[in-house]
Amino acid sequence: PVFSQDELSKNILILNSYHRGFRPSQDHIFSRTFERLSFQTEVYYESMDTKRFGGDEHYSMLKSTYHQKYSDITFDVIISMDDNALNFLLLYRDELFGEIPVIFGGIDNKEHNVLKDETSYTGFFAVMDASPTIEFALSLHPGTETIVVVHDGTMSGLGIRQSVETIEYSFPSIEF
């Protein structure tokens, strides 16, 4: 297990790709979960804001900030939310935090082949099946000939586009 019940308190870092407030219920869910544990936790939340600010310069700034804030703290686990947080940890976890366990969630990029050799990473991928949504839309608008998929250029947006591309063959009369 990640935690032993012998120790009194655990330090947990939650690294979120989004800005604070983007998913307001998320903090509440984590708080309720941690309250149920049989040991004390000190939870640190970091909102990377990578959906609005991205690129190497932003990652470099975050790396510097986290080094300054957390160089004297030993985390027991890092919870990584969404693709950009996981990518950041794959680049800088060892340097910033050491080889501590990472639990990831909400990952759209299922091509994370680098994870196959990482025994200290575990989590889940977001799986989106657009077929039921498209089928429902077509039932409402049976004469539809074209469907436009609107997405942004973030990893999440591109993941959505990729999910739709994988099922386009199921709708041969529709132009995507």
C-alpha positions in Angstrom: 0.0 0.0 0.0 1.0 3.6 -0.5 0.4 4.4 3.2 1.2 2.6 6.4 -1.1 3.2 9.2 1.7 3.3 11.7 2.7 6.9 10.8 0.7 9.8 12.2 0.5 12.1 9.2 0.9 11.9 5.5 1.8 14.7 3.1 -0.2 14.6 -0.1 0.3 16.9 -3.2 -2.6 17.3 -5.6 -1.3 18.6 -8.9 -4.2 19.8 -11.1 -3.7 20.8 -14.7 -6.5 23.4 -14.5 -6.9 26.7 -12.7 -8.5 26.7 -9.3 -12.3 26.9 -9.6 -12.4 25.2 -13.0 -13.7 22.1 -11.3 -15.0 23.5 -8.0 -16.4 20.2 -6.7 -13.0 18.5 -7.0 -11.5 20.0 -3.8 -14.7 19.0 -1.9 -14.4 15.4 -3.2 -10.8 15.1 -2.1 -11.5 16.8 1.3 -14.4 14.3 2.0 -12.2 11.4 1.0 -9.3 12.4 3.2 -11.6 12.9 6.2 -12.4 9.2 6.1 -8.9 8.0 6.3 -7.7 6.5 9.6 -4.6 8.7 9.6 -4.0 12.5 9.4 -3.2 14.1 6.1 -1.6 17.4 5.2 -2.9 18.1 1.7 -1.2 20.6 -0.7 -3.2 21.7 -3.8 -1.5 23.2 -6.8 -3.4 24.4 -9.8 -1.1 24.6 -12.7 -3.4 26.7 -14.9 -2.0 25.0 -18.0 -5.3 25.2 -19.9 -4.8 29.0 -20.1 -1.0 29.2 -20.0 1.2 26.6 -21.5 4.5 25.8 -23.0 8.0 25.3 -21.8 8.3 28.7 -20.1 5.2 28.0 -18.0 6.5 24.5 -17.0 9.9 26.1 -16.1 8.2 28.7 -13.9 6.1 26.0 -12.2 9.2 23.9 -11.7 11.0 26.8 -10.0 8.0 27.7 -7.9 7.5 24.1 -6.7 11.1 23.7 -5.9 11.0 26.9 -3.8 7.8 25.9 -2.0 8.4 22.2 -1.4 12.1 21.6 -1.2 11.8 21.0 2.6 8.6 18.8 2.4 8.7 15.1 1.7 5.4 13.9 0.0 4.1 10.4 0.5 2.1 10.5 -2.7 1.2 12.9 -5.5 -2.2 12.9 -7.1 -2.0 14.1 -10.7 -5.2 15.3 -12.4 -5.3 15.5 -16.2 -2.7 15.1 -19.0 -0.6 18.2 -18.4 0.0 17.5 -14.7 1.1 14.0 -15.6 3.4 15.2 -18.3 4.9 17.7 -15.9 5.6 14.9 -13.4 7.1 12.6 -16.0 9.6 15.4 -16.7 10.3 16.8 -13.3 9.0 14.4 -10.5 12.3 12.8 -9.7 14.2 16.1 -9.6 11.6 18.0 -7.6 10.1 15.3 -5.3 12.1 12.1 -5.6 10.7 8.8 -6.7 7.5 8.9 -4.7 4.3 7.2 -5.9 2.0 9.1 -8.4 -1.7 8.4 -8.8 -3.0 9.9 -12.0 -6.5 10.4 -13.3 -8.4 11.9 -16.2 -5.7 11.2 -18.7 -7.0 11.6 -22.3 -3.7 10.6 -24.0 -3.8 6.8 -24.0 -0.4 6.7 -25.8 1.6 7.3 -22.6 3.9 4.4 -23.5 6.5 5.8 -21.0 4.2 4.6 -18.2 4.7 0.9 -19.0 8.2 1.1 -17.4 7.1 3.3 -14.4 6.2 1.1 -11.5 5.6 4.1 -9.2 2.8 5.5 -11.4 -0.8 4.1 -11.3 -4.2 5.5 -12.3 -6.9 5.7 -14.9 -7.4 7.0 -18.4 -10.5 8.9 -19.4 -12.3 6.9 -22.0 -14.8 8.8 -24.1 -17.2 7.0 -26.5 -18.9 9.6 -28.7 -21.1 7.1 -30.4 -24.1 7.4 -28.1 -24.0 11.2 -28.3 -23.8 11.1 -32.1 -26.6 8.5 -32.4 -28.8 10.7 -30.2 -28.1 13.8 -32.2 -28.9 11.9 -35.4 -32.1 10.7 -33.9 -33.1 14.3 -33.3 -31.9 15.5 -36.7 -32.1 12.4 -39.0 -31.2 14.4 -42.2 -27.8 15.4 -40.9 -25.0 15.1 -43.4 -22.1 16.8 -41.6 -21.0 16.9 -38.0 -18.4 19.4 -36.9 -16.4 18.6 -33.8 -15.4 21.7 -32.0 -12.4 21.4 -29.7 -9.4 23.5 -28.6 -5.7 22.7 -29.1 -5.2 21.4 -25.6 -4.3 17.8 -25.0 -7.8 17.2 -23.7 -9.4 18.8 -26.8 -7.1 16.8 -29.1 -8.0 13.7 -27.2 -11.7 14.3 -27.8 -11.0 14.8 -31.5 -9.0 11.6 -31.6 -11.9 9.7 -29.8 -14.3 10.9 -32.5 -11.9 10.0 -35.3 -11.9 6.4 -34.1 -15.6 6.0 -34.5 -16.2 7.9 -37.7 -16.3 4.7 -39.7 -19.5 3.8 -37.7 -21.3 6.6 -39.5 -20.4 6.2 -43.2 -23.1 8.6 -44.4 -21.8 11.5 -42.2 -19.0 13.8 -43.1 -16.9 14.8 -40.1 
